[in-house]
Amino acid sequence: MCNSISENKIKTDLCEILGIKQEDLVQLVLPFTVAKATYPCAVQEKYDGCFCIAYRDMNTDDGFSHTKIYSRTGKHYLSMQHLEKCFNEMFNGTNKDFVIFEAYIPNTIQSEISGACRDTVNQHPEIIAVIHDWLTMGEYLGKVQTPYNTRLGELIVAYSNFHYPCMMLPKGRVCYNLQQIKDFVQEIFDRGGEGVVVKKLAGYYKHGKRVADLMKYKQTISYDLEVVDLQEGTGRYKNAVGSLICRFSGNRLISVGTGLTAQQRKLWWLNKNLAIGQIAEVQAMRLTASGLLREPRFKGFRTDKAVADY
């Protein structure tokens, strides 16, 4: 890490500003498992938006703090100046430096929200910030360990003092057992929601880590699909399988690039007959508006099944 953030103040990439690798910029989320849940826990609705980080830079040439919004990979989003202004005001009088939030537009599909966030020409005041956490620099870096329930309490107080129409806190509750989590999740699924994030109340923020302090519980669908081809990967997956090409409904092809191990990628590229023609169990979040799979993930080959779903 750099010795002084002010040395990097002219840079626009958050990774460069903080001196942190892209893959270590945010705390990662585990899929929910019963064995790793601790009680009581905070359970909050996950909205179908885009992950964002608002960062307040105190080391500026004009002597005033300035807040910018970045993607999970550290790229500056240019289309949310209304939120940058509001967050900057919210930061005033506090020692906080970061807000973790989802950029969300009600009744809008995720791909359109993503496009609005990445727009480099137009402003998008319709974007709402669903705030999940806020942190000091010390809390973000792990030098100060403040439990989530304390951070959440501070956030609720700060939010209540402003009531910006472009901001909201996620719907949530404290759950004391698994059944309470399931009941809340079902309420969200019943009205078409995406799922929830389950947070350990005593958990600390751990950027770059994937721990059970933060787990996601999403609605999923599953299909058994025939693998008809393999696509070579790029970068570290060069000369290996980048994606399985599977036949889906309407004789359409879908690319499944996650869920494969490094060993599988190398072995199947060298021996394509081990994968092509097999029936793969593919799990996805749901169907997209065009009828394809949202975030498809390879779960394994169905050696017990001779006929695919399509």
C-alpha positions in Angstrom: 0.0 0.0 0.0 1.2 3.5 -0.7 2.5 5.6 2.2 0.0 8.4 1.6 -3.3 8.4 -0.2 -2.7 12.1 -1.0 0.2 11.0 -3.2 -2.4 9.4 -5.5 -5.1 12.0 -5.5 -4.8 12.8 -9.2 -5.6 9.2 -10.1 -9.1 8.2 -11.0 -8.9 4.5 -10.4 -9.7 3.6 -6.7 -7.3 0.7 -6.8 -4.5 3.1 -7.6 -5.7 5.6 -5.0 -5.7 3.1 -2.2 -2.8 1.0 -3.5 -5.0 -2.2 -3.4 -5.3 -4.9 -6.1 -8.5 -5.0 -8.0 -9.4 -8.5 -6.7 -8.9 -7.2 -3.1 -11.0 -4.1 -3.3 -14.2 -5.3 -1.8 -15.4 -7.9 0.7 -16.5 -11.0 -1.1 -19.8 -12.8 -0.5 -20.2 -16.5 0.2 -23.2 -18.5 -0.9 -25.4 -19.2 2.1 -24.9 -22.4 4.0 -26.8 -23.5 7.1 -23.6 -24.7 8.8 -21.9 -21.3 8.6 -24.8 -19.2 9.8 -24.6 -17.6 13.2 -27.4 -16.1 15.3 -28.7 -13.5 15.7 -27.8 -12.2 12.3 -28.8 -9.2 10.1 -30.8 -10.3 7.0 -31.2 -7.7 4.4 -32.8 -7.7 1.0 -30.5 -7.8 -2.0 -31.7 -5.6 -4.8 -31.0 -6.4 -8.5 -28.6 -3.5 -8.9 -24.9 -2.7 -9.4 -22.4 -2.8 -6.6 -20.8 0.5 -5.9 -18.3 2.2 -3.6 -18.5 5.8 -2.6 -15.2 7.1 -1.4 -14.5 10.5 0.2 -11.1 12.0 -0.6 -10.0 14.4 2.1 -6.7 15.2 0.4 -7.7 17.6 -2.3 -6.1 20.8 -3.8 -9.0 23.0 -2.8 -9.0 21.9 0.8 -12.6 20.5 0.6 -13.6 16.8 0.6 -14.9 15.3 -2.6 -16.8 12.1 -3.0 -16.6 9.9 -6.0 -18.4 6.6 -6.9 -16.6 3.6 -8.1 -17.4 0.1 -9.4 -16.3 -3.1 -7.6 -13.2 -3.0 -9.9 -12.3 0.5 -8.9 -13.5 2.4 -12.1 -15.0 5.8 -11.6 -18.7 5.9 -12.5 -19.4 9.3 -14.1 -23.2 9.2 -14.3 -24.2 9.6 -10.6 -23.1 13.1 -9.6 -26.4 13.5 -7.7 -25.4 10.7 -5.4 -21.8 11.9 -5.1 -23.1 15.3 -3.8 -25.5 13.7 -1.3 -22.9 11.3 0.0 -20.4 14.1 0.4 -23.0 16.0 2.6 -23.7 12.8 4.5 -20.0 12.3 5.3 -19.7 15.8 6.7 -19.3 15.8 10.5 -18.5 12.1 10.5 -15.2 10.2 10.4 -16.5 7.9 7.6 -14.8 7.6 4.3 -16.6 4.8 2.4 -20.2 3.9 1.6 -21.0 0.4 0.2 -24.2 0.5 -1.8 -26.2 -0.9 -4.7 -27.1 1.5 -7.6 -30.7 0.6 -8.2 -33.6 1.8 -10.5 -37.0 0.4 -9.5 -38.8 -1.7 -12.1 -35.7 -1.8 -14.3 -33.7 -4.9 -15.4 -30.1 -5.2 -14.1 -28.5 -4.8 -17.6 -30.2 -1.4 -18.0 -29.1 -0.3 -14.5 -25.5 -1.4 -15.4 -25.7 0.6 -18.6 -26.9 3.7 -16.7 -24.0 3.4 -14.2 -21.4 3.0 -17.0 -22.8 5.9 -19.1 -19.9 8.4 -19.6 -22.1 11.0 -21.4 -25.3 11.4 -19.5 -26.3 11.8 -15.9 -28.9 9.4 -14.4 -30.7 11.0 -11.5 -33.2 8.1 -11.5 -30.5 5.9 -9.9 -31.2 5.3 -6.2 -28.5 4.2 -3.7 -29.5 1.3 -1.5 -26.9 1.7 1.3 -25.5 -1.5 2.9 -22.6 -0.3 4.9 -20.3 2.7 5.7 -16.8 2.6 7.0 -13.9 4.7 8.1 -10.5 4.2 6.4 -9.4 2.2 9.4 -12.5 0.0 9.3 -12.1 -0.6 5.6 -8.4 -1.5 5.9 -9.0 -3.8 8.9 -6.9 -1.6 11.3 -10.0 -0.7 13.3 -12.4 -3.6 14.0 -15.9 -2.3 14.5 -18.7 -4.9 14.5 -21.3 -4.6 11.8 -24.2 -4.0 14.3 -22.3 -0.9 15.5 -21.7 0.3 11.9 -25.3 -0.3 11.0 -26.5 1.7 14.0 -24.3 4.6 13.1 -25.6 4.4 9.5 -29.3 4.4 10.6 -28.7 7.5 12.7 -26.9 9.3 9.9 -29.5 8.3 7.3 -32.3 9.5 9.5 -30.8 13.0 9.6 -31.0 13.5 5.8 -33.9 11.5 4.1 -32.5 12.0 0.6 -35.1 10.8 -1.9 -32.3 9.2 -3.9 -31.2 7.0 -1.0 -32.7 4.2 1.0 -31.7 1.5 3.4 -32.4 -2.1 2.4 -35.4 -3.8 3.9 -34.2 -6.2 6.6 -34.6 -7.7 10.0 -32.7 -9.5 12.7 -33.2 -13.2 12.6 -32.6 -15.6 15.5 -32.9 -18.9 13.7 -32.9 -20.5 10.3 -36.7 -20.6 10.0 -36.9 -16.8 10.4 -34.3 -16.4 7.6 -36.3 -18.7 5.4 -39.6 -16.9 6.1 -38.1 -13.6 5.2 -36.5 -15.0 2.1 -39.8 -16.4 1.0 -41.5 -13.1 1.4 -39.0 -11.5 -0.9 -39.2 -14.4 -3.5 -43.0 -14.2 -3.4 -42.9 -10.6 -4.6 -40.3 -11.2 -7.2 -37.2 -10.1 -5.3 -33.7 -11.4 -5.9 -32.7 -12.7 -2.4 -31.0 -11.6 0.8 -27.6 -10.9 2.3 -27.0 -12.5 5.7 -24.6 -10.6 7.8 -22.9 -11.6 11.1 -23.7 -8.9 13.6 -20.3 -9.1 15.2 -18.5 -9.3 11.8 -15.8 -6.9 10.7 -15.3 -5.6 7.2 -12.6 -7.7 5.4 -11.8 -6.4 2.0 -10.5 -9.0 -0.4 -11.8 -11.8 1.9 -14.6 -14.3 1.4 -15.8 -15.3 4.8 -19.1 -16.4 6.4 -19.6 -12.9 7.9 -21.3 -12.1 4.6 -23.4 -14.6 2.8 -26.0 -14.4 0.0 -29.2 -16.4 -0.2 -30.6 -16.2 -3.8 -33.4 -17.8 -5.6 -32.0 -20.2 -8.2 -33.2 -22.4 -11.1 -31.5 -25.4 -12.5 -31.4 -27.1 -15.9 -29.6 -30.2 -17.3 -28.1 -29.2 -20.6 -26.0 -30.9 -23.3 -22.5 -29.6 -23.8 -22.1 -29.2 -27.6 -18.8 -27.3 -27.7 -16.0 -25.8 -25.7 -14.7 -22.2 -25.9 -11.1 -21.5 -25.2 -10.4 -19.0 -22.4 -8.2 -16.0 -22.3 -5.5 -14.8 -19.9 -4.9 -17.4 -17.3 -7.4 -19.7 -19.1 -5.5 -19.6 -22.4 -5.1 -23.2 -23.7 -7.9 -24.2 -21.4 -11.6 -24.3 -21.3 -13.0 -20.8 -20.9 -16.7 -21.8 -21.2 -18.9 -24.8 -21.8 -21.3 -24.2 -24.8 -24.6 -25.7 -24.0 -27.8 -26.2 -25.9 -30.8 -24.4 -24.4 -34.4 -23.9 -25.3 -35.3 -22.9 -28.8 -32.0 -24.6 -30.0 -30.2 -21.5 -28.6 -26.7 -21.8 -27.2 -25.5 -20.5 -23.9 -22.0 -20.0 -22.5 -21.3 -21.3 -19.1 -18.0 -20.0 -17.8 -18.1 -20.2 -14.0 -18.1 -23.2 -11.7 -15.3 -25.0 -13.5 -12.1 -25.9 -11.6 -8.7 -25.1 -13.0 -8.0 -28.9 -13.4 -11.3 -29.4 -15.3 -10.5 -26.5 -17.6 -7.1 -27.9 -18.6 -8.1 -31.6 -18.8 -11.2 -31.0 -20.9 -9.4 -28.7 -23.3 -6.8 -31.5 -23.9 -9.5 -34.2 -24.0 -12.6 -32.5 -25.4 -14.5 -35.7 -25.6 -14.6 -35.8 -21.8 -17.0 -32.8 -21.9 -18.7 -32.6 -25.3 -21.8 -34.7 -25.3 -22.1 -34.8 -21.6 -25.1 -33.5 -19.7 -24.2 -30.6 -17.4 -26.3 -29.4 -14.5 -26.4 -25.6 -14.9 -27.7 -23.5 -12.1 -28.7 -19.9 -12.7 -30.3 -17.0 -10.8 -33.3 -16.8 -13.1 -34.3 -16.3 -16.7 -33.5 -13.0 -18.3 -36.1 -10.9 -20.2 -34.9 -12.6 -23.4 -35.4 -16.0 -22.0 -31.8 -16.9 -21.4 -30.1 -17.8 -18.1 -28.9 -15.1 -15.7 -25.5 -15.9 -14.3 -25.3 -19.5 -15.3 -22.9 -21.7 -13.3 -21.7 -25.3 -13.9 -22.5 -27.6 -11.0 -21.4 -30.9 -12.4 -22.1 -33.6 -15.0 -25.3 -35.7 -14.7 -23.9 -39.1 -15.2 -27.2 -40.6 -14.1 -29.1 -38.8 -16.9 -29.1 -39.8 -20.6 -31.4 -37.0 -22.0 -31.0 -33.3 -21.5 -33.8 -30.9 -20.8 -33.5 -29.5 -24.4 
